Amino acid sequence: MATVLVVEDDEFVRSAIIHELRRREHAVRSAGCALDALREISQSPPDAVILDLGLPDLDGSQALRMVRGVSDVPVIVATARDDEAEIVRCENGGAARTSLTSR
């Protein structure tokens, strides 16, 4: 069982991700903003992070750079954005990509 930190400001989306991860028997912590997530990662590193790019306090790509400054934890970028250049920058910054679209 892995400990996963879900970083998502939308409560509905965050709850759905948490529910599914717990259903699969993972321990889950969550944060609604980048600075809370960085605090969590610094104090008690999870096994993996699921990171939304559209956070209220910092852009997710900025948050990813800050995470990389304190940890090498695997990061999955979960985004509905379709800006390929931004997604490539995140992947080059050490993130995996998961596209969440309504299509």
MMTF fields as JSON, N, C-alpha, C and O atoms, coordinates in Angstrom:
{
  "mmtfVersion": "1.0.0",
  "mmtfProducer": "UNKNOWN",
  "numBonds": 411,
  "numAtoms": 412,
  "numGroups": 103,
  "numChains": 1,
  "numModels": 1,
  "chainsPerModel": [1],
  "groupsPerChain": [103],
  "chainIdList": ["A"],
  "bondAtomList": [4, 2, 8, 6, 12, 10, 16, 14, 20, 18, 24, 22, 28, 26, 32, 30, 36, 34, 40, 38, 44, 42, 48, 46, 52, 50, 56, 54, 60, 58, 64, 62, 68, 66, 72, 70, 76, 74, 80, 78, 84, 82, 88, 86, 92, 90, 96, 94, 100, 98, 104, 102, 108, 106, 112, 110, 116, 114, 120, 118, 124, 122, 128, 126, 132, 130, 136, 134, 140, 138, 144, 142, 148, 146, 152, 150, 156, 154, 160, 158, 164, 162, 168, 166, 172, 170, 176, 174, 180, 178, 184, 182, 188, 186, 192, 190, 196, 194, 200, 198, 204, 202, 208, 206, 212, 210, 216, 214, 220, 218, 224, 222, 228, 226, 232, 230, 236, 234, 240, 238, 244, 242, 248, 246, 252, 250, 256, 254, 260, 258, 264, 262, 268, 266, 272, 270, 276, 274, 280, 278, 284, 282, 288, 286, 292, 290, 296, 294, 300, 298, 304, 302, 308, 306, 312, 310, 316, 314, 320, 318, 324, 322, 328, 326, 332, 330, 336, 334, 340, 338, 344, 342, 348, 346, 352, 350, 356, 354, 360, 358, 364, 362, 368, 366, 372, 370, 376, 374, 380, 378, 384, 382, 388, 386, 392, 390, 396, 394, 400, 398, 404, 402, 408, 406],
  "bondOrderList": [1, 1, 1, 1, 1, 1, 1, 1, 1, 1, 1, 1, 1, 1, 1, 1, 1, 1, 1, 1, 1, 1, 1, 1, 1, 1, 1, 1, 1, 1, 1, 1, 1, 1, 1, 1, 1, 1, 1, 1, 1, 1, 1, 1, 1, 1, 1, 1, 1, 1, 1, 1, 1, 1, 1, 1, 1, 1, 1, 1, 1, 1, 1, 1, 1, 1, 1, 1, 1, 1, 1, 1, 1, 1, 1, 1, 1, 1, 1, 1, 1, 1, 1, 1, 1, 1, 1, 1, 1, 1, 1, 1, 1, 1, 1, 1, 1, 1, 1, 1, 1, 1],
  "groupList": [{"groupName": "MET", "atomNameList": ["N", "CA", "C", "O"], "elementList": ["N", "C", "C", "O"], "formalChargeList": [0, 0, 0, 0], "bondAtomList": [1, 0, 2, 1, 3, 2], "bondOrderList": [1, 1, 2], "singleLetterCode": "M", "chemCompType": "L-PEPTIDE LINKING"}, {"groupName": "ALA", "atomNameList": ["N", "CA", "C", "O"], "elementList": ["N", "C", "C", "O"], "formalChargeList": [0, 0, 0, 0], "bondAtomList": [1, 0, 2, 1, 3, 2], "bondOrderList": [1, 1, 2], "singleLetterCode": "A", "chemCompType": "L-PEPTIDE LINKING"}, {"groupName": "THR", "atomNameList": ["N", "CA", "C", "O"], "elementList": ["N", "C", "C", "O"], "formalChargeList": [0, 0, 0, 0], "bondAtomList": [1, 0, 2, 1, 3, 2], "bondOrderList": [1, 1, 2], "singleLetterCode": "T", "chemCompType": "L-PEPTIDE LINKING"}, {"groupName": "VAL", "atomNameList": ["N", "CA", "C", "O"], "elementList": ["N", "C", "C", "O"], "formalChargeList": [0, 0, 0, 0], "bondAtomList": [1, 0, 2, 1, 3, 2], "bondOrderList": [1, 1, 2], "singleLetterCode": "V", "chemCompType": "L-PEPTIDE LINKING"}, {"groupName": "LEU", "atomNameList": ["N", "CA", "C", "O"], "elementList": ["N", "C", "C", "O"], "formalChargeList": [0, 0, 0, 0], "bondAtomList": [1, 0, 2, 1, 3, 2], "bondOrderList": [1, 1, 2], "singleLetterCode": "L", "chemCompType": "L-PEPTIDE LINKING"}, {"groupName": "GLU", "atomNameList": ["N", "CA", "C", "O"], "elementList": ["N", "C", "C", "O"], "formalChargeList": [0, 0, 0, 0], "bondAtomList": [1, 0, 2, 1, 3, 2], "bondOrderList": [1, 1, 2], "singleLetterCode": "E", "chemCompType": "L-PEPTIDE LINKING"}, {"groupName": "ASP", "atomNameList": ["N", "CA", "C", "O"], "elementList": ["N", "C", "C", "O"], "formalChargeList": [0, 0, 0, 0], "bondAtomList": [1, 0, 2, 1, 3, 2], "bondOrderList": [1, 1, 2], "singleLetterCode": "D", "chemCompType": "L-PEPTIDE LINKING"}, {"groupName": "PHE", "atomNameList": ["N", "CA", "C", "O"], "elementList": ["N", "C", "C", "O"], "formalChargeList": [0, 0, 0, 0], "bondAtomList": [1, 0, 2, 1, 3, 2], "bondOrderList": [1, 1, 2], "singleLetterCode": "F", "chemCompType": "L-PEPTIDE LINKING"}, {"groupName": "ARG", "atomNameList": ["N", "CA", "C", "O"], "elementList": ["N", "C", "C", "O"], "formalChargeList": [0, 0, 0, 0], "bondAtomList": [1, 0, 2, 1, 3, 2], "bondOrderList": [1, 1, 2], "singleLetterCode": "R", "chemCompType": "L-PEPTIDE LINKING"}, {"groupName": "SER", "atomNameList": ["N", "CA", "C", "O"], "elementList": ["N", "C", "C", "O"], "formalChargeList": [0, 0, 0, 0], "bondAtomList": [1, 0, 2, 1, 3, 2], "bondOrderList": [1, 1, 2], "singleLetterCode": "S", "chemCompType": "L-PEPTIDE LINKING"}, {"groupName": "ILE", "atomNameList": ["N", "CA", "C", "O"], "elementList": ["N", "C", "C", "O"], "formalChargeList": [0, 0, 0, 0], "bondAtomList": [1, 0, 2, 1, 3, 2], "bondOrderList": [1, 1, 2], "singleLetterCode": "I", "chemCompType": "L-PEPTIDE LINKING"}, {"groupName": "HIS", "atomNameList": ["N", "CA", "C", "O"], "elementList": ["N", "C", "C", "O"], "formalChargeList": [0, 0, 0, 0], "bondAtomList": [1, 0, 2, 1, 3, 2], "bondOrderList": [1, 1, 2], "singleLetterCode": "H", "chemCompType": "L-PEPTIDE LINKING"}, {"groupName": "GLY", "atomNameList": ["N", "CA", "C", "O"], "elementList": ["N", "C", "C", "O"], "formalChargeList": [0, 0, 0, 0], "bondAtomList": [1, 0, 2, 1, 3, 2], "bondOrderList": [1, 1, 2], "singleLetterCode": "G", "chemCompType": "PEPTIDE LINKING"}, {"groupName": "CYS", "atomNameList": ["N", "CA", "C", "O"], "elementList": ["N", "C", "C", "O"], "formalChargeList": [0, 0, 0, 0], "bondAtomList": [1, 0, 2, 1, 3, 2], "bondOrderList": [1, 1, 2], "singleLetterCode": "C", "chemCompType": "L-PEPTIDE LINKING"}, {"groupName": "GLN", "atomNameList": ["N", "CA", "C", "O"], "elementList": ["N", "C", "C", "O"], "formalChargeList": [0, 0, 0, 0], "bondAtomList": [1, 0, 2, 1, 3, 2], "bondOrderList": [1, 1, 2], "singleLetterCode": "Q", "chemCompType": "L-PEPTIDE LINKING"}, {"groupName": "PRO", "atomNameList": ["N", "CA", "C", "O"], "elementList": ["N", "C", "C", "O"], "formalChargeList": [0, 0, 0, 0], "bondAtomList": [1, 0, 2, 1, 3, 2], "bondOrderList": [1, 1, 2], "singleLetterCode": "P", "chemCompType": "L-PEPTIDE LINKING"}, {"groupName": "ASN", "atomNameList": ["N", "CA", "C", "O"], "elementList": ["N", "C", "C", "O"], "formalChargeList": [0, 0, 0, 0], "bondAtomList": [1, 0, 2, 1, 3, 2], "bondOrderList": [1, 1, 2], "singleLetterCode": "N", "chemCompType": "L-PEPTIDE LINKING"}],
  "groupTypeList": [0, 1, 2, 3, 4, 3, 3, 5, 6, 6, 5, 7, 3, 8, 9, 1, 10, 10, 11, 5, 4, 8, 8, 8, 5, 11, 1, 3, 8, 9, 1, 12, 13, 1, 4, 6, 1, 4, 8, 5, 10, 9, 14, 9, 15, 15, 6, 1, 3, 10, 4, 6, 4, 12, 4, 15, 6, 4, 6, 12, 9, 14, 1, 4, 8, 0, 3, 8, 12, 3, 9, 6, 3, 15, 3, 10, 3, 1, 2, 1, 8, 6, 6, 5, 1, 5, 10, 3, 8, 13, 5, 16, 12, 12, 1, 1, 8, 2, 9, 4, 2, 9, 8],
  "groupIdList": [1, 2, 3, 4, 5, 6, 7, 8, 9, 10, 11, 12, 13, 14, 15, 16, 17, 18, 19, 20, 21, 22, 23, 24, 25, 26, 27, 28, 29, 30, 31, 32, 33, 34, 35, 36, 37, 38, 39, 40, 41, 42, 43, 44, 45, 46, 47, 48, 49, 50, 51, 52, 53, 54, 55, 56, 57, 58, 59, 60, 61, 62, 63, 64, 65, 66, 67, 68, 69, 70, 71, 72, 73, 74, 75, 76, 77, 78, 79, 80, 81, 82, 83, 84, 85, 86, 87, 88, 89, 90, 91, 92, 93, 94, 95, 96, 97, 98, 99, 100, 101, 102, 103],
  "secStructList": [7, 7, 3, 3, 3, 3, 3, 7, 1, 7, 2, 2, 2, 2, 2, 2, 2, 2, 2, 2, 2, 2, 2, 6, 6, 7, 3, 3, 3, 3, 3, 1, 1, 2, 2, 2, 2, 2, 2, 2, 2, 2, 2, 1, 7, 7, 1, 3, 3, 3, 3, 3, 1, 5, 7, 1, 1, 1, 5, 2, 2, 2, 2, 2, 2, 2, 2, 2, 2, 2, 7, 7, 7, 7, 3, 3, 3, 3, 3, 7, 7, 7, 7, 2, 2, 2, 2, 2, 2, 2, 2, 2, 6, 6, 3, 3, 3, 3, 3, 7, 7, 7, 7],
  "xCoordList": [0.851, 0.0, 0.897, 1.795, 0.644, 1.417, 0.687, -0.539, 1.456, 0.887, 0.942, 2.01, -0.216, -0.328, -0.822, -1.771, -0.175, -0.623, -1.337, -0.747, -2.614, -3.412, -3.441, -3.898, -2.949, -2.902, -3.881, -3.581, -5.048, -6.143, -7.022, -7.443, -7.3, -8.109, -9.61, -10.385, -10.033, -11.455, -11.876, -11.423, -12.743, -13.123, -13.777, -13.539, -14.597, -15.267, -14.252, -14.311, -13.334, -12.306, -11.405, -11.095, -10.984, -10.115, -10.797, -10.17, -12.077, -12.814, -12.911, -12.775, -13.146, -13.25, -11.923, -11.895, -10.827, -9.505, -9.194, -8.726, -9.452, -9.194, -10.023, -9.512, -11.288, -12.165, -11.601, -11.531, -11.204, -10.692, -9.378, -9.176, -8.492, -7.224, -7.449, -6.809, -8.354, -8.652, -9.327, -9.08, -10.178, -10.824, -9.765, -9.953, -8.665, -7.559, -6.549, -5.428, -6.967, -6.231, -4.955, -4.022, -4.899, -3.773, -4.094, -5.255, -3.083, -3.237, -3.171, -2.295, -4.076, -4.162, -4.165, -4.863, -3.366, -3.41, -3.738, -3.581, -4.195, -4.533, -4.182, -4.026, -4.064, -3.816, -4.572, -4.678, -5.1, -5.854, -5.046, -5.545, -3.781, -2.925, -1.478, -1.124, -0.661, 0.736, 1.557, 2.348, 1.376, 2.188, 1.887, 2.8, 0.609, 0.28, 0.903, 1.382, 0.896, 1.499, 3.005, 3.545, 3.672, 5.12, 5.432, 6.41, 4.607, 4.773, 4.622, 5.431, 3.597, 3.361, 4.552, 5.027, 5.021, 6.126, 7.395, 8.141, 7.646, 8.844, 8.789, 9.797, 7.607, 7.481, 7.337, 7.882, 6.608, 6.352, 6.174, 5.047, 7.271, 7.2, 6.29, 6.41, 5.387, 4.55, 5.328, 6.458, 4.718, 5.328, 5.116, 5.898, 4.043, 3.734, 2.843, 2.159, 2.87, 2.042, 1.234, 1.76, -0.051, -0.881, -1.101, -1.702, -0.619, -0.569, -1.406, -1.18, -2.369, -3.148, -2.309, -1.559, -2.42, -1.663, -2.372, -1.719, -3.679, -4.436, -4.708, -5.834, -3.696, -3.842, -4.027, -3.587, -4.672, -4.979, -3.783, -3.803, -2.748, -1.642, -0.421, 0.271, -0.149, 0.975, 0.525, -0.324, 1.075, 0.83, 1.461, 2.513, 0.818, 1.311, 2.722, 3.467, 3.105, 4.476, 5.488, 6.59, 5.122, 5.981, 6.058, 7.128, 4.917, 4.882, 5.754, 6.461, 5.704, 6.529, 8.014, 8.764, 8.437, 9.848, 10.216, 11.312, 9.309, 9.579, 9.618, 10.442, 8.729, 8.758, 10.101, 10.714, 10.566, 11.851, 13.011, 14.059, 12.834, 13.867, 14.008, 15.053, 12.949, 12.987, 12.829, 13.063, 12.43, 12.152, 12.242, 12.062, 12.523, 12.49, 11.277, 11.276, 10.258, 9.026, 8.42, 8.417, 7.906, 7.236, 6.018, 5.226, 5.876, 4.768, 4.015, 4.599, 2.704, 1.821, 1.078, 0.387, 1.219, 0.485, -0.869, -0.952, -1.92, -3.292, -3.881, -4.085, -4.152, -4.598, -5.602, -5.592, -6.453, -7.368, -6.808, -7.399, -5.681, -5.056, -4.569, -4.191, -4.589, -4.104, -2.962, -2.685, -2.301, -1.142, 0.055, 0.691, 0.35, 1.383, 2.75, 3.491, 3.086, 4.389, 4.485, 5.529, 3.423, 3.438, 3.529, 4.243, 2.819, 2.849, 4.25, 4.742, 4.885, 6.255, 7.205, 8.087, 7.029, 7.874, 7.725, 8.714, 6.507, 6.28, 6.925, 7.544, 6.776, 7.4, 8.919, 9.569, 9.484, 10.929, 11.35, 12.501, 10.413, 10.679, 10.543, 10.718, 10.233, 10.199, 8.807, 8.658, 7.796, 6.432, 5.947, 6.423, 4.995, 4.256, 2.97, 2.557, 2.336, 1.139, -0.07, -0.006, -1.175, -2.467, -3.435, -3.599, -4.08, -5.019, -6.413, -6.91, -7.043, -8.411, -9.299, -9.362, -9.975, -10.835, -12.235, -12.455, -13.175, -14.57, -14.935, -16.109, -13.977, -14.248, -14.618, -14.875],
  "yCoordList": [-1.176, 0.0, 1.241, 1.37, 2.134, 3.371, 4.516, 4.518, 5.477, 6.726, 7.732, 8.003, 8.289, 9.203, 10.554, 10.624, 11.621, 12.976, 13.505, 13.601, 13.851, 14.406, 15.921, 16.432, 16.635, 18.1, 18.61, 18.626, 19.023, 19.412, 20.412, 20.148, 21.56, 22.571, 22.348, 22.84, 21.635, 21.363, 20.224, 19.09, 20.539, 19.552, 18.31, 17.197, 18.49, 17.352, 16.413, 15.199, 16.972, 16.162, 15.506, 14.319, 16.291, 15.753, 14.577, 13.54, 14.73, 13.662, 12.405, 11.292, 12.579, 11.425, 10.675, 9.445, 11.418, 10.773, 10.056, 8.917, 10.72, 10.118, 8.844, 7.819, 8.912, 7.743, 6.557, 5.442, 6.804, 5.717, 5.163, 3.948, 6.024, 5.545, 4.719, 3.685, 5.171, 4.416, 3.088, 2.081, 3.088, 1.848, 0.82, -0.388, 1.33, 0.457, 0.268, -0.19, 0.629, 0.384, 1.2, 0.75, 2.385, 3.282, 4.209, 4.543, 4.611, 5.654, 6.98, 7.171, 7.889, 9.132, 10.33, 10.359, 11.312, 12.631, 13.603, 13.278, 14.799, 15.752, 17.164, 17.487, 18.0, 19.425, 20.156, 19.674, 21.326, 22.109, 23.196, 23.897, 23.34, 24.356, 23.88, 22.945, 24.53, 24.122, 24.26, 23.376, 25.351, 25.564, 24.529, 24.078, 24.142, 23.068, 21.754, 20.974, 21.511, 20.291, 20.258, 19.228, 21.371, 21.428, 21.178, 20.508, 21.712, 21.492, 19.995, 19.427, 19.365, 17.927, 17.105, 16.205, 17.419, 16.666, 16.823, 15.86, 18.018, 18.267, 17.57, 17.045, 17.566, 17.02, 15.504, 14.837, 14.966, 13.532, 13.094, 13.005, 12.822, 12.518, 11.332, 10.271, 11.512, 10.4, 9.524, 9.843, 8.424, 7.558, 8.106, 7.823, 8.9, 9.488, 10.712, 10.844, 11.599, 12.807, 12.864, 12.618, 13.191, 13.504, 15.004, 15.504, 15.731, 17.188, 17.803, 17.545, 18.614, 19.403, 20.615, 21.134, 21.068, 22.25, 23.562, 24.599, 23.535, 24.764, 24.983, 24.793, 25.379, 25.595, 27.082, 27.923, 27.419, 28.818, 29.679, 30.891, 29.081, 29.897, 29.909, 30.923, 28.82, 28.718, 27.898, 27.017, 28.172, 27.32, 25.964, 25.884, 24.912, 23.57, 23.315, 22.569, 23.926, 23.722, 24.376, 23.858, 25.513, 26.132, 25.232, 25.044, 24.681, 23.78, 22.556, 22.1, 22.025, 20.868, 21.193, 20.391, 22.353, 22.752, 22.835, 22.435, 23.352, 23.459, 22.079, 21.832, 21.181, 19.807, 19.179, 18.543, 19.352, 18.786, 19.369, 18.736, 20.557, 21.159, 20.489, 20.595, 19.791, 19.178, 17.662, 17.015, 17.076, 15.647, 15.079, 15.792, 13.791, 13.109, 12.172, 11.219, 12.447, 11.659, 11.634, 12.656, 10.479, 10.439, 11.364, 11.373, 12.137, 13.085, 12.775, 12.691, 12.607, 12.447, 13.762, 14.209, 14.378, 15.61, 15.211, 14.568, 15.596, 15.322, 16.646, 17.551, 16.756, 18.045, 17.897, 16.92, 18.881, 18.964, 19.906, 20.066, 20.525, 21.432, 20.656, 19.487, 21.336, 20.679, 21.448, 21.257, 22.314, 23.055, 22.104, 21.868, 21.567, 20.55, 21.03, 20.257, 22.287, 22.807, 22.785, 22.432, 23.152, 23.14, 21.713, 21.447, 20.811, 19.413, 18.832, 18.103, 19.15, 18.684, 19.262, 18.559, 20.542, 21.143, 20.389, 20.15, 20.018, 19.258, 17.884, 17.428, 17.23, 15.919, 16.039, 15.198, 17.071, 17.291, 17.638, 17.424, 18.176, 18.506, 17.319, 17.456, 16.154, 14.946, 14.432, 13.633, 14.862, 14.431, 13.461, 13.459, 12.647, 11.813, 12.554, 13.431, 12.225, 12.955, 12.031, 10.902, 12.539, 11.881, 12.951, 13.947, 12.78, 13.773, 13.447, 12.339, 14.421, 14.262, 15.164, 16.372, 14.581, 15.389, 14.834, 13.694, 15.634, 15.209, 14.569, 14.289, 14.336, 13.736, 12.281, 11.635],
  "zCoordList": [0.0, 0.0, 0.0, 0.832, -0.93, -1.054, -0.373, -0.269, 0.083, 0.595, -0.539, -1.088, -0.89, -2.011, -1.504, -0.722, -1.954, -1.664, -2.891, -3.968, -2.731, -3.807, -3.638, -2.616, -4.652, -4.614, -5.666, -6.86, -5.205, -6.091, -5.344, -4.217, -5.968, -5.293, -5.452, -4.633, -6.465, -6.673, -5.735, -5.882, -4.775, -3.759, -4.36, -3.889, -5.396, -6.023, -6.673, -6.48, -7.431, -8.094, -7.059, -7.156, -6.061, -5.004, -4.302, -4.082, -3.95, -3.268, -4.126, -3.618, -5.421, -6.317, -6.412, -6.374, -6.535, -6.613, -5.308, -5.315, -4.194, -2.876, -2.712, -2.26, -3.079, -2.958, -3.736, -3.219, -4.968, -5.804, -5.262, -5.262, -4.806, -4.251, -2.984, -2.795, -2.119, -0.893, -1.22, -0.556, -2.244, -2.667, -3.086, -2.94, -3.604, -4.015, -2.884, -3.104, -1.671, -0.427, -0.258, 0.408, -0.845, -0.612, 0.554, 0.792, 1.26, 2.276, 1.532, 0.689, 1.829, 1.061, 1.995, 3.009, 1.621, 2.245, 1.132, -0.044, 1.493, 0.434, 0.836, 2.014, -0.189, -0.02, -1.109, -2.237, -0.768, -1.731, -2.403, -3.283, -1.982, -2.603, -2.586, -1.867, -3.379, -3.559, -2.277, -1.949, -1.561, -0.359, 0.718, 1.41, 0.872, 1.819, 1.367, 2.19, 0.067, -0.46, -0.197, 0.206, -0.422, -0.175, 1.3, 1.631, 2.165, 3.603, 3.911, 4.645, 3.355, 3.55, 3.056, 3.75, 1.867, 1.27, 2.096, 2.274, 2.598, 3.397, 4.754, 5.229, 5.376, 6.725, 6.749, 7.629, 5.791, 5.762, 4.31, 3.822, 3.624, 2.192, 1.872, 2.485, 0.92, 0.473, -0.5, -0.869, -0.907, -1.91, -3.318, -4.225, -3.498, -4.799, -4.597, -3.582, -5.589, -5.565, -6.853, -7.938, -6.725, -7.887, -7.823, -6.872, -8.832, -8.813, -9.924, -11.106, -9.527, -10.479, -10.873, -10.046, -12.101, -12.537, -12.204, -12.092, -12.046, -11.808, -10.332, -9.872, -9.592, -8.155, -7.859, -8.642, -6.736, -6.462, -6.06, -6.275, -5.485, -4.98, -5.892, -5.975, -6.567, -7.504, -8.695, -8.559, -9.836, -10.983, -10.691, -10.057, -11.153, -10.884, -11.371, -10.738, -12.492, -12.98, -12.043, -11.862, -11.446, -10.428, -9.196, -8.616, -8.807, -7.652, -7.899, -7.0, -9.117, -9.458, -9.29, -8.733, -9.764, -9.6, -8.12, -7.727, -7.308, -5.87, -5.213, -4.333, -5.64, -5.121, -5.447, -4.589, -6.68, -7.085, -6.28, -6.16, -5.735, -4.901, -3.54, -2.9, -3.093, -1.764, -1.774, -0.753, -2.923, -2.939, -4.355, -5.343, -4.424, -5.717, -5.8, -6.579, -5.0, -5.001, -6.404, -7.09, -6.841, -8.144, -8.159, -7.216, -9.228, -9.361, -10.645, -11.726, -10.503, -11.654, -11.817, -10.902, -12.972, -13.257, -13.824, -14.871, -13.125, -13.57, -14.02, -13.211, -15.298, -15.814, -16.944, -17.694, -17.041, -18.182, -19.238, -20.306, -18.946, -19.905, -21.122, -21.03, -22.258, -23.47, -24.127, -25.312, -23.365, -23.858, -23.877, -22.849, -25.046, -25.178, -24.683, -24.077, -24.932, -24.487, -22.96, -22.41, -22.286, -20.815, -20.29, -19.323, -20.918, -20.496, -20.686, -19.825, -21.797, -22.035, -20.988, -20.496, -20.644, -19.599, -18.279, -17.586, -17.932, -16.702, -16.772, -15.811, -17.913, -18.074, -17.981, -17.361, -18.587, -18.497, -17.079, -16.698, -16.292, -14.897, -13.964, -12.753, -14.518, -13.717, -13.386, -12.462, -14.104, -13.832, -14.9, -16.035, -14.502, -15.447, -15.779, -15.02, -16.881, -17.295, -17.311, -17.798, -16.766, -16.86, -17.291, -16.587, -18.419, -18.922, -18.432, -18.632, -17.785, -17.306, -18.135, -17.905, -19.088, -19.951, -19.926, -19.516, -20.361, -20.38, -21.711, -21.955, -22.558, -23.877, -23.772, -24.787]
}
